Amino acid sequence: MIQVLSGVWALLTGIVLIMLGNGMQSTLVGLRGGLEGFSATELAVVTSGYFMGFLSGAQIAPRMIRRVGHVRVFAALGSFMSAGLIAMPLLTEPWAWTLLRLLVGFCMSGIYVTAESWLNDAATNETRGKVLSAYMIAQTLGIIGAQGLLTLGDAGTSALFIIASILVSVSFAPILLSVSRAPATELARPMGLRQLFSGSPLSTVGIFMLGSVYATQAGMAPVFGTLIGMTTPQIALFVAMLFGGALLLQYPIGWLSDRVDRRKLIFGASLLGALCCAAGWSQGGNLWALMGAAFLAGGVTTPLYALFLAYTNDYLPTEDMAAASGGLVFTFGLGAILGPLVTGWAMEFSGPFAFWIVLGGTFAGIATYALYRMTQRSIPSVEDTESYISVLPTASPVAVEAAGAWSAAQSDPEGGEDGASQQA
């Protein structure tokens, strides 16, 4: 593992720094928005703006890269993102923040596409699984670490926004100085939603609802904390718990995924998420109960994303996996745009604890549909399923396609390696 990381450590360092800056601004929106008197609905629109920009960036960035190259796109998007972060405390209006968050989301998506292209190019078929796992860990640690940085300043001033901007700007140095050449970025055309649903109804519906869950957790958790009177350190810890649970639960869920019916695992993880949300709602202001609920509810979200990707690939020929992955990323993005809007509206009219009701209801919806699908389709034998690899919901189609190619190569060592090198 050390030998593998020695070739990509600079890229991973840059990713951690990017996630530190991006993680800070995501939580800062809820903190500063509450101080400015934004309503839950207004902050929900601001949150959805980020995911709308992220989704559009994932579609447009590859075309930009093919036209002008990785380095220029990377530098331009980084500059715009830094400018957007600094501008937020200067334009404290909901409409301005929505536009700025849309810009930041677009830039962040393009940055992911570029960085993941370099990372994928630096890996070989033998090391790709370890490199992708290290990349996902680096992303998660960056998001968690960002919450600790929020305690260094006052959300009512510009200081924390400036720190986030600096971290994003500095992150480009190790990435740009470590790459030796610009890799090719060829993404498969995303599979249409009708074809995707026909091939895997559970993954299509489930990942749409999971997009709602993830965006609500990432964007509306700070709003919830602000509305119930949490302090800044408590809100930072609450958000960190949502992402920290993934580090603990990713491995055991992944281990089980390669050994049991994945639909049962999807059902069980979703049910656990729903029960934890019910506990968070019922415990009211019990701080540590809220932290525990966040840890487990957030902890099953990331593994569920990877489970849906793996389950889809179980029913597809290798040549269709890349297109299906692109379709699932797009479907997830649609859910991510809608989720905060529904949650913000519910919190506006039913109070802040509607945060848990919407999350729990969505988890329950996933569990119910998984239970229904178990009666509609037989499951392939464990030996015929694809290998599981952790993929974060923040990953671009580049990393998702690379993970699918690696999974196919692991499951079909004789014929999969060539396919992996073509798709990665």
C-alpha positions in Angstrom: 0.0 0.0 0.0 2.9 2.4 0.8 4.4 1.7 -2.6 1.0 2.5 -4.2 0.6 5.8 -2.3 4.1 6.9 -3.0 3.1 7.7 -6.6 -0.1 9.5 -5.8 0.5 11.1 -2.4 0.7 14.7 -3.9 -2.6 14.2 -5.7 -4.2 12.9 -2.5 -2.8 15.8 -0.5 -4.4 18.2 -2.9 -7.7 16.4 -2.6 -7.6 16.6 1.2 -7.0 20.4 0.9 -9.8 20.8 -1.6 -12.2 18.9 0.7 -11.1 21.0 3.7 -12.1 24.2 1.8 -15.3 22.7 0.3 -16.4 21.1 3.5 -15.9 24.4 5.4 -18.1 26.4 3.0 -20.8 23.8 3.0 -21.3 24.1 6.7 -20.7 27.8 6.8 -23.7 28.4 4.6 -26.0 27.1 7.4 -24.1 28.9 10.1 -23.8 32.3 8.5 -27.3 32.0 6.9 -28.8 31.5 10.3 -27.0 34.6 11.6 -28.3 36.6 8.6 -31.8 35.5 9.3 -32.3 33.3 6.2 -35.3 31.0 6.4 -35.0 27.2 6.2 -36.6 27.4 2.7 -34.1 30.0 1.5 -31.2 28.0 2.8 -32.7 24.9 1.1 -32.7 26.7 -2.2 -29.1 27.8 -1.7 -28.1 24.2 -0.9 -29.9 22.9 -4.0 -28.0 25.5 -6.1 -24.8 23.7 -5.2 -26.0 20.3 -6.4 -27.5 21.8 -9.5 -24.2 23.3 -10.4 -22.4 20.0 -9.5 -24.7 18.0 -11.8 -24.2 20.4 -14.7 -20.5 20.5 -14.1 -20.2 16.7 -14.4 -21.9 16.9 -17.8 -20.0 20.0 -19.2 -16.5 19.6 -17.7 -15.3 16.7 -19.9 -16.2 18.7 -23.0 -14.3 21.7 -21.7 -11.3 19.5 -21.0 -11.3 18.1 -24.5 -11.4 21.6 -25.9 -8.7 23.4 -23.9 -7.0 20.8 -21.8 -6.8 19.7 -18.2 -4.5 22.3 -16.8 -6.4 25.3 -18.2 -9.8 24.0 -17.0 -8.4 23.1 -13.6 -6.8 26.5 -13.1 -9.9 28.4 -14.4 -12.4 26.5 -12.2 -10.1 26.8 -9.2 -9.9 30.6 -9.6 -13.7 31.0 -10.0 -14.3 28.8 -7.0 -11.9 30.8 -4.8 -13.6 34.0 -5.9 -17.0 32.6 -5.2 -16.0 31.6 -1.6 -14.6 35.0 -0.9 -17.7 36.8 -2.4 -20.2 35.0 -0.1 -19.7 37.1 3.0 -19.8 40.2 0.8 -23.2 39.4 -0.8 -25.3 38.0 2.1 -28.5 37.7 0.1 -30.3 34.4 -0.6 -30.4 35.0 -4.4 -26.7 35.9 -4.5 -25.7 32.9 -2.4 -27.8 30.6 -4.6 -25.9 31.9 -7.7 -22.5 31.6 -5.9 -23.2 28.1 -4.7 -24.3 27.1 -8.2 -20.9 28.4 -9.4 -19.0 26.7 -6.6 -20.8 23.4 -7.3 -20.1 23.7 -11.0 -16.4 24.4 -10.3 -16.1 21.6 -7.7 -17.5 19.1 -10.1 -15.1 20.1 -12.9 -12.2 19.9 -10.4 -13.2 16.4 -9.4 -13.4 15.3 -13.1 -9.9 16.7 -13.7 -8.2 15.5 -10.5 -9.8 12.0 -10.8 -8.7 11.8 -14.4 -5.1 12.3 -13.3 -5.5 9.9 -10.4 -7.0 7.2 -12.6 -4.2 7.7 -15.1 -1.6 7.3 -12.4 -3.0 3.9 -11.3 -2.6 0.6 -13.0 -5.1 -2.3 -13.2 -3.3 -3.9 -10.3 -3.3 -0.8 -8.1 -6.5 0.9 -9.1 -8.6 -0.5 -6.3 -6.2 0.6 -3.6 -5.8 4.0 -5.2 -9.5 4.6 -5.4 -10.0 3.5 -1.8 -7.2 5.9 -0.7 -8.9 8.6 -2.7 -12.2 8.1 -1.0 -10.6 8.0 2.5 -8.8 11.3 1.7 -12.1 12.9 0.7 -13.9 11.8 3.8 -11.0 12.9 6.1 -11.0 16.3 4.4 -14.7 16.8 5.0 -14.4 15.7 8.7 -11.3 17.8 9.2 -13.1 20.9 7.7 -15.5 20.8 10.6 -12.7 21.2 13.1 -11.4 24.2 11.3 -14.8 25.9 11.8 -14.0 26.3 15.5 -11.0 28.6 14.6 -13.1 31.7 13.8 -16.5 33.4 13.9 -19.0 32.6 11.2 -20.3 36.2 11.5 -17.1 37.5 10.0 -15.3 36.9 6.7 -12.4 35.0 8.2 -13.6 31.4 7.8 -14.7 32.1 4.2 -11.2 33.4 3.5 -9.6 30.4 5.1 -11.7 28.1 2.9 -10.7 30.1 -0.2 -7.0 29.8 0.7 -7.3 26.1 1.2 -8.9 25.6 -2.2 -6.2 27.8 -3.9 -3.3 26.1 -2.2 -4.7 22.6 -3.0 -3.9 23.1 -6.7 -0.2 23.3 -6.1 0.5 19.7 -5.2 -1.8 18.4 -7.9 -0.5 20.5 -10.7 3.2 20.0 -9.7 2.8 16.3 -9.4 1.3 15.4 -12.8 3.6 14.6 -15.7 1.1 14.6 -18.5 -2.5 15.3 -19.3 -4.5 12.1 -19.4 -7.4 11.4 -21.8 -10.9 12.0 -20.4 -13.4 9.9 -22.4 -16.6 9.3 -20.5 -19.3 7.0 -21.8 -22.6 8.6 -22.7 -24.9 8.1 -19.7 -27.6 5.5 -20.1 -31.1 6.8 -20.5 -33.3 6.7 -17.4 -35.9 4.4 -19.1 -33.2 1.9 -20.1 -31.5 2.2 -16.6 -34.8 1.6 -14.8 -35.5 -1.4 -17.1 -32.2 -2.9 -16.2 -32.2 -2.1 -12.5 -35.4 -0.6 -11.0 -34.1 -0.8 -7.5 -30.9 1.0 -8.2 -32.6 3.7 -10.2 -35.3 4.5 -7.7 -33.0 3.9 -4.7 -30.2 6.1 -5.8 -32.6 8.9 -6.6 -33.9 8.8 -3.1 -30.4 8.4 -1.7 -29.4 11.6 -3.5 -32.1 13.4 -1.6 -30.7 11.9 1.7 -27.1 12.8 1.0 -27.8 16.4 0.0 -30.1 16.9 3.0 -27.4 15.6 5.3 -24.7 17.6 3.7 -26.5 20.9 3.3 -29.4 21.0 5.8 -27.7 19.5 8.9 -26.0 22.9 9.7 -29.4 24.6 9.2 -31.0 22.1 11.6 -28.2 22.7 14.2 -28.6 26.4 13.9 -32.4 26.4 14.3 -32.3 24.2 17.5 -29.6 26.4 19.1 -26.5 24.4 18.8 -23.2 26.2 19.2 -20.7 26.3 16.3 -18.5 23.5 17.8 -21.6 21.4 18.3 -22.8 21.9 14.7 -19.3 21.1 13.4 -19.3 17.9 15.4 -22.8 17.0 14.3 -21.8 17.4 10.6 -18.5 15.5 11.2 -20.6 12.6 12.7 -22.6 12.3 9.6 -19.5 11.7 7.5 -17.5 9.9 10.2 -19.9 7.0 10.3 -19.0 6.1 6.8 -15.4 5.4 7.8 -16.6 2.9 10.3 -19.4 1.2 8.4 -17.9 1.2 4.9 -15.7 -1.8 5.4 -18.2 -4.2 7.2 -21.0 -3.4 4.7 -18.6 -3.8 1.8 -17.4 -7.2 3.2 -21.0 -8.4 3.6 -21.8 -7.1 0.1 -19.7 -9.6 -1.6 -21.2 -12.5 0.4 -24.9 -12.0 0.7 -27.9 -10.8 -1.4 -27.2 -7.1 -1.9 -30.9 -6.3 -1.8 -31.1 -7.6 1.8 -28.1 -5.4 2.7 -29.8 -2.4 1.0 -32.9 -3.1 3.0 -31.1 -3.6 6.3 -28.9 -0.4 5.9 -31.9 1.7 4.9 -33.9 0.4 7.8 -31.1 1.2 10.1 -31.0 4.7 8.7 -34.7 5.1 9.2 -34.6 3.9 12.8 -31.7 6.2 13.6 -33.6 9.2 12.2 -36.6 8.2 14.2 -34.4 8.2 17.3 -33.0 11.6 16.4 -36.5 13.0 16.1 -37.8 11.4 19.3 -34.9 12.4 21.5 -35.5 16.2 21.0 -32.7 18.2 22.4 -30.6 15.4 23.7 -27.2 16.3 22.2 -25.5 13.0 22.4 -28.5 11.1 21.1 -28.5 13.5 18.1 -24.8 12.8 17.6 -25.3 9.0 17.7 -28.2 9.2 15.3 -26.1 11.3 12.9 -23.2 8.9 13.1 -25.3 5.9 12.1 -27.7 7.6 9.7 -24.8 9.3 7.9 -22.7 6.1 8.1 -25.1 4.0 6.0 -25.5 6.7 3.3 -22.1 6.3 1.6 -22.1 2.5 1.6 -25.6 2.5 0.1 -24.3 4.6 -2.8 -21.6 2.0 -3.5 -24.1 -0.9 -3.0 -26.5 0.5 -5.7 -23.6 0.9 -8.1 -22.4 -2.7 -7.5 -26.0 -4.1 -7.6 -26.6 -2.5 -11.0 -23.4 -3.9 -12.4 -24.4 -7.4 -11.3 -27.0 -7.5 -14.1 -25.1 -5.8 -16.8 -22.5 -6.9 -19.4 -19.1 -5.2 -18.9 -19.5 -3.0 -21.9 -22.7 -1.3 -20.4 -21.3 -0.6 -17.0 -19.8 2.7 -17.8 -23.0 4.1 -19.4 -25.0 2.8 -16.5 -22.7 4.4 -14.0 -23.1 7.8 -15.7 -26.9 7.4 -15.6 -26.9 6.6 -11.9 -24.7 9.6 -11.2 -27.1 11.8 -13.1 -30.1 10.2 -11.3 -28.4 10.8 -7.9 -27.9 14.4 -8.8 -31.5 14.9 -9.6 -32.4 13.6 -6.2 -29.8 15.8 -4.6 -31.4 18.9 -6.1 -34.9 18.0 -4.9 -34.0 16.7 -1.4 -33.0 20.0 0.3 -36.0 21.8 -1.2 -38.4 19.3 0.3 -36.6 19.3 3.6 -36.4 23.1 3.8 -40.1 23.4 3.1 -40.9 20.8 5.8 -38.7 22.5 8.3 -40.2 25.9 7.5 -43.8 24.7 8.2 -43.3 21.9 10.8 -40.2 23.0 12.7 -36.5 22.0 12.6 -37.1 18.4 13.6 -38.8 17.8 10.3 -35.2 17.3 9.2 -35.3 13.9 10.8 -38.8 13.1 9.5 -37.9 13.7 5.9 -34.6 11.8 6.2 -36.3 8.9 8.0 -39.2 8.8 5.5 -36.8 8.6 2.6 -34.7 5.9 4.2 -38.0 4.0 4.8 -39.0 4.5 1.2 -35.7 2.9 0.0 -36.1 0.0 2.4 -39.7 -0.6 1.4 -38.9 -0.6 -2.3 -36.0 -3.0 -1.8 -38.3 -5.4 0.1 -40.7 -5.2 -2.8 -38.0 -5.8 -5.4 -36.9 -9.0 -3.6 -40.3 -10.5 -4.6 -39.9 -9.5 -8.3 -36.5 -10.8 -9.3 -34.2 -13.6 -8.5 -30.7 -12.8 -7.4 -27.6 -14.1 -9.1 -25.3 -16.3 -7.2 -22.6 -14.6 -5.1 -19.9 -16.0 -7.4 -21.5 -14.2 -10.4 -21.7 -10.7 -8.8 -19.3 -7.9 -9.2 -16.8 -6.9 -6.5 -17.7 -4.1 -4.2 -15.6 -1.0 -3.9 -16.3 2.1 -1.9 -17.3 5.1 -4.0 -18.4 8.4 -2.4 -21.4 10.2 -3.6 -19.2 13.2 -4.2 -17.2 11.3 -6.8 -17.4 12.4 -10.5 -18.3 9.9 -13.3 -14.6 9.5 -13.9 -14.1 7.8 -10.5 -17.4 5.9 -10.8 -16.5 4.4 -14.2 -13.0 3.6 -13.0 -14.5 1.8 -10.0 -16.8 -0.2 -12.2 -14.0 -1.2 -14.5 -11.9 -2.3 -11.5 -14.9 -4.3 -10.1 -15.4 -6.1 -13.4 -11.7 -6.9 -13.7 -11.7 -8.4 -10.2 -14.7 -10.5 -10.9 -13.5 -11.7 -14.3 -9.7 -11.9 -14.0 -9.3 -13.6 -17.3 -11.2 -11.2 -19.5 -11.9 -8.2 -17.3 -8.5 -6.6 -17.3 -8.6 -5.6 -20.9 -12.0 -4.1 -20.4 -10.8 -2.3 -17.3 -8.0 -0.7 -19.2 -10.4 0.5 -21.9 -12.9 2.0 -19.6 -10.7 3.5 -16.9 
